[in-house]
Amino acid sequence: MKKINAVITLLLLGGILFGLAFVDICTPDRLFSEYENRILASKPDFSLEKLFDGSYAEAYETYVTDQFVERDKWIFVKTMTDVLLGKKEINGVYLAKDGTLIEKHAPEDIKAEVTAQRLALLQRLVEWQEERNAGTLHIMLVPTADNIWKDKLPDYASYYEQQKLLEELQEMAGSHVIDVTDSLQAHREEYIYYKTDHHWTTRGAYYGYLLWAEAAGVTPVSYSVQTIATDFLGTLHSKTNLTVKPDTMEAYLPAVLRKTQGSSASAGGGMQVYYDFSEESRDSLYEEKYLETKNKYGYFLDDNHPFIRIETGIQSPDAEGKKLFVIKDSYANCFIPFLTEHYETIYVLDLRYYRAPLFSLLEEYDTEGDMDILVLYNVIHFIEEFQYY
Amino acid sequence: MVPKRARNLVLFLGSLIFYAWGEPVYVVLMLFSTLSDYIHGLLIARYRGKRAATCFLVSSVVINLGLLGFFKYSGLNLPLPIGISFYTFQTMSYTIDVYRGEVKAQRNILDFGVFVTMFPQLIAGPIVKYKSVAEELRTRHASLEDMAAGANRFVIGLGKKVLLANNIGRLFVEAAGMAEGNLSLLTAWLGILAYAFQIYFDFSGYSDMAIGLGRIMGFHFPENFHYPYMAVSVTDFWRRWHMSLSSWFREYVYIPLGGNRKGLGRQLVNIVIVWSLTGIWHGAGWNFLLWGMWFALFLTLEKIIFGKKSVSLPKPAGWIYTMMVVLISWCFFSLEEMDKIILFLKTMFGIGGAGIANQEAWYMLSNYAVLLVVLAIGALPLGKKAVEWVKVRCSEDTKAGPALSVCLGIAEKLFLVAVLLLSIANIVDASYNPFLYFRF
């Protein structure tokens, strides 16, 4: 009896270890993990030097865990045990009450001197604008989901209160500020943020657009809403690895179709989009190819580019000769399409990828001296990333 | 699987490769230490009873302590060779015991090499005295039952380390990293409690894995932990915590100094000496010395108050007192910086800090409550007691007994398999690193 017991134990445990090792050796290495969106480690090259400084052993261990058989499933098992243990957050993402994933921004991670620094940079821009005394400058800092969907957060979960910063901004740049907080609050029951991604939805952006239109003194265009994906699992899903209901992605297309020469009427017809000073243009703000990948949000404006020039092709007396310069983060990617009915040319600058002296760049593109400017970030990206020279 | 004669050769080479994997350079140091103590052992045996033997013993101890001191305490910022604190103590036990005539000098350098370099306990103990394995170095036998028990023990140890210690470690990091104005009484206690669990499950997990691997190969290493958080006095705690270290110090320092045989005064001095050394053994920082002295304080107090008389505190009171002493000791041990230690101690006793409990504290508690319960069950012998209770029932009950014991056997194996699989999942997950270049 005892012997049988021992044999069973040995067979079970030995079977698991040797079985896994065997399957692991027989499985070919993967190059890329769609799940983690990164290139996995491959077998390290051996050299005596690397062996002696210990880096070979380190690289080899990374290789083994990266290439571990059915890696994704093991990771899933671990995440599920965390959930069973009652964890309220995984990898910096809150597991909100109704299954929504909400990115965590801990108050202690945000330093007052950094926010002050960012606001001071914005202040310089405001001063520059007031000196210019032509065109408009609008600043829209969008609160993130944790601030609007507070009641969905786990009990006692902390979040960085963004209202204070927005009030400081209001005080500093009052007439230039478009504060979308109240509007998003009012529409909080609606699908204004993705539930598996840290961006706002196109609907959220639409409410932002209505406020922008009011501030800019233009009549908002009416739109027809198209569902473009129903299987969007965004960045927060990647971080947590939980089985969650995928998001739906929408595009808002102008209801009034444009007629362009030689082709039939279409929404946004005649558009020319130039990425990163390329001579070649695309004829749409939307890139279908991203819908086949995990990074579906890249559908808007071809993911992230340092600089984009959009010739909107709009033919309306109101928009004639009008130019807009957008300084932005990725929250703007689904927002900019709303602007194309109001400007002839839109420049889009992403300061995180294009470290240019901002004012000389603005002056370069402001040939008529009446170019409008829009700063659009979410509050967190603004604090983390807003930087220019 | 390996013929008996070749066993030690395979084990020796395997251990060297294992060590060299982590310490490709310092493996030379370990070989030097092995060779040095091998020769010293032979010389001591050869000149037994003569002055020369004493000289060689002193030289062996000086070389060992010199190595340890140079790498650990010289302040030259050298990386500490893995396991040096353990293997120098093991080899010292050898030369001292040869000098005392308690063991014969080992003539076979391979057998001795196996003793020093043996991979299972090389990294984190237990500290195996030469005499406790001398016999098994030469001949040992691992039955199927031994191997199964060893594998079982290894998996339990792996689970303790990977599933329990690593996961609760995060709570400690969160609490220790809390800004001064945000640290509440509850957070401070949660943080220290988390550390207490982390260090216990980490350390005893390593010991279990070592003991288990040893058992698979036919070695019987000494136990290192015996439910330390059940202790009802500080003296009791140190009979249950890192037993191989305290027994080493007792045998090679405390008793040679006279132990308790030279009156209470001398005994108290001896305790202070031993505990300063125990503290320093854990690290070069003054906080470790403080940690050792803190225990010396309570151990001497217990000697003075309870020493001769067989009085003791009622068990629940004794347990609470011991846990307080131990938890406070972990502040010295884990926080390292003076400011932080003082901040934590003050906050734990309601001085300053962010009140009794704040939002952050409740959030931590809600996040870790289930895990803390699991840890408490694991740290106290509740699971073990329950299994034993069922086993007794099985043997008493003639009707349902056999069926029940089969069920228990199945349950035990399922538990083991689950622990192993979950441990693998945790190890793989530790490298989970989604690259979110599309984050923005």
Interface residues (C-beta under 8 A of the other chain):
Chain A: K2 K3 N5 A6 V7 I8 T9 L10 L12 L13 G14 I16 L17 L20 Y35 E36 N37 R38 L51 F52 D53 G54 A57 T62 T65 D66 F68 R71 W74 I75 V77 K78 T79 T81 L84 L85 G86 K87 K88 E89 N91 E108 P154 D155 Y156 A157 S158 H198 T235 S238 K239 N241 N295 Y297 G298 D303 N304 D329 S330 R352 H381 E385
Chain B: W21 G22 E23 P24 V25 S143 L144 E145 M147 A148 A149 A151 N152 V155 N167 M178 A179 N182 Q359 E360 W362 Y363 S366 N367 A369 V370 L371 V374 G409 K413 L416 V417 L420 L421 L422 I424 A425 N426 I427 V428 D429 A430 S431 Y432 N433 P434 F435 L436 Y437 F438 R439 F440
